């Protein structure tokens, strides 16, 4: 959970038996929490928390979470459920094979995007209106459809925009579109979408942010949904699996084989 300002200049990764970090970035491990769960509660949880606090949710509100079965999405579903209460309504968008998991962590309904290619139209026809949207993958098409299912004045909170590839031209186009979403007036009369687009990128979490995430996990307020745990010598395969964008929850790499998955 190191801030980008520290990790980027080093050029070093985190998959190592020993990593030297400044003490000011560290939070003690609660005795009853496993190393695996702590490994899965890092940036994804901090990003989810930042997404939730980037807008206003009240008890009874209706929210939709896109990519609800991913690492960030599973945390957003849990936090949104807590924010809107039992009287609220949470819809998760994911594949049908992950629907049971998303319901288990707090969603009232699940939209299977493999059965509804135009997710925005299905949301408008079956579940609208919503008070907030959380896009944990970044689909521009879903944002552009949001006036048909988001109430006026509601926020569309997104982690960014998913480029079709990570080749430089596609990546730069995605960054350009993100800036247009942020800076262009929302009014349709001025060419805007009609709903505010809020970008969230947890690049420099504070110590208080880290402590809040760890303490929430220790208290049982949130739980880590694990997709899989990979041995260290299979790290490349783990990254390929993650890059396929179909993981259910967190993909973890076990650096030290001496530890059990739940130890």
N, C-alpha and C positions, 0 to 999 in steps of 0.2 A: 504494500500500500504506500509506496514511495511516490512523492509528487514528481511530475514530469520534469520540473526544473532541476531535480537531483539526478534522475535516472538517465535522461537523454544525453547529457554531456559525457557520461561515463562510457556509453557504448556497450555496457555489459548487461547481460540478461540475468534472470533470477533463478534459472534452473541449475542450481549448484548446491553441493552439500554445505558449503559455508559462504555466506554473503555478509560483507562488512557494511553496516549502515549506521548513520548517526542515531544515537539513543533517542533523540527528540522525535523520531518517526515511529517509535516502538510502543506497543501496548502489551502488557503482560497477558499471558495465556491463562484463562480461567481453568482451574484444575479439572473440571468435569467436561470440558469441551475438547473434542478430538482435534488433532492436527489437520485432518482432512476437512472438517467443517470450517476451521479457521482459514485454511487455504482457499476455501470457496466463498468467503465472506468479504473479500477485498474490494477491488474497484467496482465490481458489479453491484454490490450492496450500496456502496457509497454513491454510485451513479443513480441507482433507484431512489435513494433517499433524497438526492438533489432534485430529481424529477418531480417527486411528490411535493416538495416544498417550493417548487417553482410556480405553482398555481395555488388556488384556494379550493380545498375540498371541505364539504360540510356533511354532517350526518344526513343520510337520505339521498345524497347525490348519485347520479348514474355516470359510470366511467367505462371506457373501453381501453384495453391494453393490447397493442399489436405486438406480435412475436412473444406471446405470453408464456411460452414454455422454455424460453432461453434463460441464460444466466441472469441477465438484468430483468427480464420479463417476469420470472418467477418471484423475484423480490418485489417488483412493482405491484403485482397482484396482491401479495400479502399486505403490503403497506397501504394500498388503496382500500382493501377490505377493512382494515383497522380504521382508516380515516372516515369512510362513509357509513360504517356500522352495519348492523344487521338489517336496518331499514333501507340501506342503499342497494345499488344494483351494479355488479361488476361483470363485464363481458370480456372474455379473453379470445384473441385471435391466434390460432395455431393449427397444426395439422391434426387430423382426427386421431392419429395414434397417440397423441399427447393430451387428448382431451381430459381423460380421467385424472391425470396429474394436475392439470390446471384447475379443475373443479375441486380437487382435494385440498389445494392451498387457498381456496377462497372465492373462485369465480362462480357466479350464479349460472351463467350460460357460456358456451364455447361456440365460436364460429370457425368451422373447418375451411380454411382458405383453399384447400384442394377441391372442395365441392362448390365453392362460391368464388370464382375467379375475380368478380367485381365485388370486393368486400364492402366498399363504400355503399354501393347500391343495396346490398343485403342489410347492412346496418340501418340504412334509412328506412327500408321497407319493414323490418322486423323488430327493431329495438329502439329506434330514436324516440325522444331526443336524449342526448348526453350532455353532461355538464363539463366534462374534460376528457381529453384523449391523450394517451401515452404511447408513443411509437418507439419501441426499443430496438428497432432495426433501421428505420428511416425510409419510408416509402412515399415518394413525392405524389404519386397518383392518389394515395389514400388521403393525404393532406388536401389536395385540390378538391376532393369530393366532400370535405368536412362540413361545408355550409349546409349540406342536405341532412346532416344528422347531429351536428353540434349546435347547441343553442347560441344565439347571438351573444357576443362578449366572452364566450368560452375560449380556453386555450388549447392549442395543439402542441403538446410538449414532446420533443423528439431528440434522440441522441445524435441526429445529423441526417444525412441522406446516403443511402446505400448506393455506391456506384456499381455499374454492371460488371466492371473488372477493376483491378487496382493498377492497371497501366496508367501512366502519367496523364494522358489526355482525358480519360474517363474520370480519374480522381480530381483533376482540376475543374472539370465541368460540374462535378458534385459540390465542390467547395464554392464555386461561383453561384450555384443555385441556392446553397445554404445562405449565402450572404444576401442574395435577392430576397429570400424568404424573410430574413431578419430585418432588412432595411426598407423594403418596398412597403408603401402604405397598404393597409389591409382592405381599404375600401374597394369594392368591385368597380366603382366609378373611375378609379384611378388604375385599374388593371390588377388590383390585389385579389387574393383568394376570398377574403371576407372573414377570416378567422386568424387570430394572432398565432404565429409560429414561434415557439420558444425553444431555443437550442440549449442543450445541457451537455457538458463535457467535463467530467470530474478529473481534472488534470492536476490540481494542487489541493488535495484534501488536508484539512487541519488535523491536529492531534485530537481535538474534540470530536471531529467527524469519525475518526478511527475508533475512538473510545465508545462512541454511541453505537457503532455497528457491532463491536465485540460484545458490549454489554447487552444489546438487544438479543444477540444470539445466545448468550449465556442465560438470559432470563426466559428463553423460550418464546419470545415475541416474534421471532422469525426463524425459519429453518432453511438449511441449504438443500436444494434438490440436486442430487448428483446424477449426472449422466453416466459417467464411467471414471475409473481410476486406472491409470496407465503406468507401467514400470518405466524407470528412467531411460532404459535403452530403447524404449518405444516412443520417445517424446516426439519424434518427427511424425509418426503415425497419429499421435494424439492431436497435433496441430492440423494435420490434414483432415481428421475427423471434425475438428472444430470449424475449420474453414468451409466445410460442406454446408454449414448453416442449418443443420437439422438436429443438433444436439438437444437433449432434454435436460435443461439445467446446466450444471457446471461440469466441465471436463477437467479432471485433475491429473497431475503427474506426481508419482511418488518418487521422491529423490532418494530416500533411504529405504531399501527393501526390508530392513529389519523391523520397521513399523508396520503394524496391521492397518487395514483401511480405516478402522474405527478407533484406533489407539490415540 
